[in-house]
Structure formats: C-alpha cells, structure tokens
C-alpha cells in the first residue's frame, strides 16, 4: 500500500464524515430538494399538457447529487417509473455516489 493514499482502516461512519464536511451535506440536501421539485414540476406539467423538463436535466440533477430526491419523487409521485433509463439509471447513479462517498471517507481525506 502506498502511504498517504489510503486510510489505515475502513470506516462506515458516514455521519462523522458529513459532520467534518458540512458543506457537502448542505449541498446534497439542497440538490436533492431541487431534484424532487423538478420531478414534481415535470409531473404537474405532464398532467396539464404543458412544456416538460428535459430528460437530460432530470437525470443530470440525479447525477450531480440529487439521486435520493429523484428516486423519492419517482416513486412518491409515480413519475417516470415506466422509463427504464430512470428506473435503472437513477438507482445506479445512487450506488455510484455511495461508492464515491465511501471511497472519499476511506481515502484519508
């Protein structure tokens, strides 16, 4: 193992990590709220036959940290649940984000 590039132990202490990096926790809370709101607006616009939010925007919000808000909106609002790129893509994005956070926690940051 290369010294300085990996932690000496593996930790699952997510709350300690987020307590240390509060700005990241605030960012994730805000982006998840925005993602949920975007899905809600798109759902209302779909029901009223108005202009819709682009798919790339909705998936992009999930990708930049809003995967929890996106997933919650999908299933609480029953929106985009018939589209494979959402039902498969958003959970995969969420798994990727958990892996990145886990790596960051254990990389000695």
HELIX and SHEET records of a PDB file:
HELIX    1   1 UNK A   14  UNK A   20  1                                   7    
HELIX    2   2 UNK A   22  UNK A   47  1                                  26    
HELIX    3   3 UNK A   55  UNK A   61  1                                   7    
HELIX    4   4 UNK A   62  UNK A   66  3                                   5    
HELIX    5   5 UNK A   67  UNK A   76  1                                  10    
HELIX    6   6 UNK A   84  UNK A   87  1                                   4    
HELIX    7   7 UNK A   89  UNK A  106  1                                  18    
END                                                                             
